[in-house]
Amino acid sequence: MRTQVVIIGAGPAGLLLGQLLHKRGIANIILERQTAEHVLGRVRAGVIEQVTMDLLDEAGVGARMHADGLIHEGVQICVDGTRHRLSFKELTGKTVMVYGQTEITKDLMDGRAAADVPSIYSAQDVTPHDISGDRPRVSYRAGGKTHEIVCDFVAGCDGFHGISRKSVPARAINTYERVYPLGWLGILADTPPVSEELIYVRHPLGFALCSMRSPTRSRYYLQCSLAEDLDSWPDERFWEELKPRLDDEARDRLVTGPSIEKSIAPLRSFVAEPMRFGRLFLAGDAAHIVPPTGAKGLNLAASDVRYLSRALIEHYEEKSDAGLEHYSARALARVWKAERFSWWMTMTLHRISDNPFDHQLQLAELDYLFRSKAAATAFAENYVGLPY
């Protein structure tokens, strides 16, 4: 088999890249280790930046997003029972949208199927070969047989645990990591949200987040220990732990109900650089991880795809490799700014330690944020997405 670009991974990054390339006539094949049903069943991020919305429109899959997505003009931060609102619209003129990653994945899958572009699911033992040469190959097993695709480029969009980054010699990669001593216990419930906007909660008992996926579906998170056992968290215990962290209005509006999904996610910051190795390019979680506090994970993946898709289009349409040569540096410049913002939000809003000094620093940081227009503007600029 022969194609121009092999994309490893059928998450939002891989699907979006494939759709953008197809729109410009660049042949591509997506290889995915899991089944399509498994990929579609993953519950992930829900806040997307304007630039991510623009890319989904460019890919031709934005209609349902505009119909069902919830535009948010601001965010609220609750500190020890008192809520403070930061208006993105007033501070930056921009907004964000709440539209679940599961829905984005479905839209991209449907768009790819409508275009009749090949995606191979349940592809086992996917392995890139000869990425330093001019004819890279990717082998995989499917249907009990081994197959091979010859291509011009390989895009590794297969996540933190995928094969793409592991295919590169360790000495060729610099990695940077911070593992936080906490996790997020999250539930999804078919109950109305407590607020029309996200509420980030800083509380002595620990962090909480009140979010949503629709006007009738809520997403809540609690800070928890990494040693927690999910089975020890029945729904009733979750609601009882959430209530005292909320302000009076949110507590009065809280509607509890059975969860339809529950999980514990560890918090980690991770960057691997560079993001290019010969003809292999990393994008999304294959190259970097951010804590979910800043809502940057999916948006950073889209940012990478924007840089990479334009570089590949430039290569094929203009016969220029300038975009490919600068891909890693351009992507990483944005990645590190998002890493900084996500780290700052994590350290400022969570109960990181029992040291009273740390507690007072958090309060001082937040008080400055609420009182200074310059600080609030910097926060809003980072949350809605920095310019390219």
C-alpha positions in Angstrom: 0.0 0.0 0.0 1.1 3.6 -0.7 -0.1 6.9 0.6 1.3 10.3 1.3 0.8 10.6 5.0 0.2 7.8 7.6 -1.5 9.1 10.7 -1.1 6.9 13.8 -4.0 7.4 16.2 -7.7 8.1 15.5 -8.4 10.5 18.4 -9.4 14.1 17.7 -5.8 15.1 16.7 -5.4 12.3 14.1 -8.9 12.6 12.7 -8.7 16.4 12.4 -5.3 16.2 10.7 -6.7 13.6 8.3 -9.7 15.7 7.4 -7.7 18.9 6.9 -5.2 17.1 4.6 -8.0 15.4 2.7 -9.7 18.7 2.0 -6.5 19.8 0.2 -6.2 16.6 -1.8 -3.4 15.0 0.3 -3.9 11.3 0.6 -3.7 9.8 4.1 -4.5 6.7 6.0 -5.3 6.5 9.8 -4.2 3.5 11.8 -5.9 3.0 15.2 -5.1 0.3 17.8 -8.6 0.4 19.4 -12.0 -0.2 17.9 -14.0 2.8 16.7 -16.5 2.2 19.5 -13.8 2.3 22.1 -12.4 5.6 20.7 -15.9 7.1 20.6 -16.6 6.0 24.2 -13.7 7.9 25.8 -14.9 10.8 27.9 -12.5 13.7 27.8 -12.3 17.5 27.6 -15.1 19.8 27.0 -13.8 23.4 26.6 -12.5 24.5 23.2 -10.9 27.7 22.1 -12.0 29.8 19.1 -9.0 28.6 17.1 -10.1 25.0 17.6 -13.6 25.9 16.5 -12.2 27.5 13.4 -10.2 24.4 12.5 -13.3 22.2 12.9 -15.1 24.6 10.5 -12.2 24.4 8.1 -12.4 20.6 8.3 -16.1 20.8 7.3 -17.4 19.3 10.5 -18.5 22.3 12.5 -22.3 22.4 11.9 -23.4 20.3 14.9 -20.8 22.1 17.1 -22.4 25.5 16.3 -25.9 24.1 16.8 -25.3 22.3 20.1 -22.2 23.9 21.6 -22.5 26.4 24.5 -20.7 29.7 24.1 -19.1 30.9 27.4 -18.1 34.6 27.7 -16.5 34.1 31.1 -15.6 31.8 33.9 -16.1 31.9 37.7 -13.7 31.2 40.5 -15.0 30.5 44.0 -12.6 31.1 46.8 -13.7 29.8 50.2 -17.4 30.3 49.5 -17.3 33.6 47.5 -17.6 33.6 43.7 -15.7 36.0 41.4 -16.4 36.3 37.7 -13.8 37.0 35.0 -15.3 38.1 31.7 -13.4 36.9 28.6 -15.6 39.0 26.4 -14.8 42.2 28.2 -11.1 41.5 28.8 -10.2 40.1 25.4 -13.2 40.3 23.1 -13.1 36.5 22.7 -15.1 33.5 24.0 -14.7 29.8 24.5 -17.2 27.0 23.8 -18.3 23.9 25.8 -18.6 21.0 23.4 -17.5 17.6 24.5 -14.5 15.8 23.0 -16.7 12.8 22.4 -18.9 14.9 20.2 -15.9 16.3 18.3 -14.7 12.8 17.7 -18.1 11.7 16.4 -18.3 14.7 14.0 -14.8 14.0 12.7 -15.5 10.3 12.3 -18.7 11.1 10.4 -16.9 13.6 8.2 -14.2 11.0 7.3 -16.7 8.3 6.6 -18.7 10.7 4.3 -15.5 11.5 2.4 -14.8 7.7 2.2 -11.2 8.2 3.4 -9.6 5.1 4.9 -9.3 4.5 8.6 -8.1 1.2 9.9 -9.3 0.3 13.4 -8.1 -2.6 15.6 -4.7 -2.3 13.9 -2.2 -4.2 16.1 1.5 -3.9 16.4 1.7 -0.6 14.5 5.4 0.2 13.9 7.0 3.1 12.0 10.2 2.1 10.0 12.9 4.2 8.3 11.7 7.5 9.6 15.1 9.1 9.0 15.0 8.2 5.3 13.0 9.5 2.4 10.7 6.5 2.2 9.3 5.7 5.7 7.0 2.7 6.2 4.5 1.8 8.8 3.7 -1.9 9.4 0.7 -3.3 11.3 -1.4 -6.4 11.8 -5.0 -6.8 10.9 -7.2 -9.7 10.1 -4.4 -12.1 11.1 -2.1 -10.7 8.5 0.8 -8.2 8.5 0.5 -5.2 6.2 2.8 -2.4 5.3 2.2 1.2 4.1 4.9 3.2 2.3 4.5 6.9 2.7 6.2 10.3 2.6 5.5 11.3 6.2 4.3 9.8 9.5 2.2 11.8 12.0 2.2 10.4 15.5 -1.1 11.3 17.0 -1.4 8.2 19.3 -1.3 9.7 22.7 1.1 9.6 25.7 1.3 5.7 25.7 1.4 5.3 21.9 4.2 3.8 19.7 5.2 6.9 17.9 7.3 8.6 20.5 8.6 5.2 21.7 9.9 4.5 18.1 12.4 7.3 18.5 15.8 6.5 20.2 15.7 7.8 23.8 18.9 9.8 23.2 17.2 11.9 20.6 14.4 13.2 22.9 14.6 15.5 25.9 11.7 15.0 28.3 10.4 17.3 31.0 7.9 16.2 33.6 6.1 17.2 36.8 3.8 14.7 38.4 1.4 16.2 40.9 0.5 14.4 44.1 -3.2 14.5 43.4 -5.9 13.5 40.9 -9.3 14.4 39.7 -12.3 12.3 40.6 -14.9 13.1 37.9 -18.5 12.1 37.3 -20.9 12.7 34.5 -24.6 13.0 35.4 -27.8 13.8 33.5 -28.6 16.7 35.8 -28.8 20.4 35.1 -25.6 22.4 35.8 -25.4 24.6 38.9 -24.3 27.5 36.7 -24.3 28.7 33.1 -20.5 29.1 33.3 -17.8 26.9 34.7 -17.0 27.3 38.4 -13.5 26.6 39.6 -13.5 26.1 43.4 -10.6 26.8 45.6 -11.5 25.4 49.1 -9.6 24.2 52.2 -11.1 20.7 51.7 -9.6 20.6 48.2 -10.3 21.7 44.6 -13.6 21.2 42.8 -14.9 22.0 39.4 -18.5 22.4 38.2 -18.7 22.0 34.5 -21.2 20.8 31.9 -21.7 19.1 28.6 -25.2 20.5 27.8 -28.0 22.3 29.6 -29.1 18.9 31.0 -25.8 17.1 31.5 -23.3 18.1 34.2 -19.6 17.2 34.7 -18.2 17.6 38.2 -14.7 17.0 39.6 -13.2 16.7 43.1 -9.5 16.8 44.0 -8.6 13.4 45.4 -5.6 11.3 46.4 -3.9 9.1 43.8 -4.3 6.2 46.2 -8.1 6.4 46.0 -10.1 3.4 44.9 -12.9 4.2 42.5 -15.1 1.5 44.0 -15.0 3.3 47.4 -16.7 6.3 45.8 -20.4 5.6 45.4 -22.4 8.5 43.9 -23.8 9.5 47.3 -20.3 9.9 48.8 -19.3 12.1 45.8 -22.2 14.5 46.2 -21.7 14.7 49.9 -18.0 15.6 49.4 -18.9 18.2 46.7 -21.6 20.1 48.6 -19.5 21.7 51.4 -17.0 23.1 48.8 -19.7 25.0 46.9 -21.0 28.5 47.6 -24.5 28.8 48.9 -26.1 29.6 45.5 -24.4 26.6 43.8 -25.3 24.3 46.7 -29.0 25.4 46.5 -29.0 24.8 42.7 -27.2 21.4 42.9 -29.3 18.6 41.5 -27.8 15.1 42.3 -28.5 11.9 40.5 -26.9 8.7 39.3 -23.6 9.0 37.5 -23.3 7.7 33.9 -19.5 7.8 34.0 -17.0 8.0 36.8 -13.2 8.0 36.7 -10.0 9.1 38.4 -7.4 11.0 36.4 -3.9 11.7 37.7 -2.4 15.2 37.0 0.8 15.5 35.1 2.8 18.0 33.1 5.0 16.5 30.4 6.8 17.7 27.3 9.0 15.8 24.8 11.1 17.7 22.4 11.8 18.1 19.6 8.5 17.1 18.0 10.1 16.1 14.7 12.4 13.1 14.0 13.2 12.8 10.3 9.9 12.2 8.6 8.0 11.4 11.9 6.1 14.3 13.5 4.5 14.1 16.9 1.2 15.9 17.7 -1.0 16.1 20.7 -0.6 13.9 23.8 2.2 12.0 22.0 4.4 15.0 22.6 2.9 16.7 25.7 0.5 16.4 28.6 -1.1 19.2 30.6 -3.2 19.0 33.8 -6.8 19.5 32.9 -7.1 22.6 35.1 -6.4 25.1 32.3 -8.6 23.3 29.6 -5.6 23.1 27.3 -5.1 19.4 26.3 -7.5 19.1 23.3 -6.7 22.7 22.3 -3.0 22.1 22.2 -3.5 19.0 20.1 -5.6 21.2 17.7 -2.8 23.8 17.8 -0.2 21.1 16.7 -2.5 19.9 14.0 -2.9 23.5 12.7 0.9 23.9 12.4 1.5 20.4 10.9 -1.4 20.5 8.4 -0.2 23.8 7.0 3.4 22.6 6.8 2.3 19.5 4.9 0.1 21.5 2.6 3.0 23.9 2.0 5.2 20.9 1.2 2.9 19.5 -1.4 1.4 22.7 -2.9 4.3 25.1 -2.8 7.2 22.6 -2.8 8.6 24.3 0.3 9.8 22.5 3.5 10.0 25.7 5.6 6.9 24.8 7.6 8.1 21.3 8.2 11.6 22.6 9.3 10.0 25.0 11.8 7.1 22.8 12.9 8.7 21.7 16.2 9.9 25.1 17.3 6.6 26.8 16.5 4.5 24.1 18.2 6.7 24.0 21.3 6.6 27.8 21.8 2.8 27.5 22.2 3.0 24.3 24.2 5.3 25.7 26.9 3.0 28.8 27.4 0.1 26.4 27.8 2.2 24.3 30.2 2.9 27.4 32.3 -0.7 28.4 32.5 -2.0 24.9 33.3 0.8 24.6 36.0 -0.2 28.0 37.5 -3.9 27.2 37.7 -3.1 23.8 39.2 -0.8 25.2 41.9 -3.1 28.1 42.6 -6.4 26.3 43.0 -5.6 22.9 44.5 -4.7 22.0 48.1 -1.1 21.1 47.3 0.3 21.0 50.8 -0.7 21.6 54.5 1.8 24.4 54.8 0.0 27.6 55.9 2.6 29.6 53.9 1.4 27.9 50.7 -2.2 28.6 51.7 -1.6 32.3 52.1 0.4 32.6 48.8 -2.6 31.1 47.0 -5.0 33.6 48.5 -2.6 36.5 47.7 -2.3 35.3 44.1 -6.1 35.0 43.7 -6.7 38.4 45.4 -4.3 40.0 42.9 -6.1 38.3 40.0 -9.5 39.6 41.1 -8.3 43.2 41.8 -5.9 43.8 38.9 -7.3 44.3 35.4 -3.8 43.5 34.0 -3.7 40.2 35.9 -7.3 39.4 34.9 -6.5 40.2 31.2 -3.5 38.0 31.2 -5.6 35.1 32.7 -8.3 35.6 30.1 -5.8 35.8 27.2 -4.3 32.5 28.2 -7.7 30.8 28.9 -9.3 31.7 25.5 -6.1 30.8 23.7 -3.0 32.7 22.9 -2.5 33.9 19.2 -0.5 31.9 16.8 
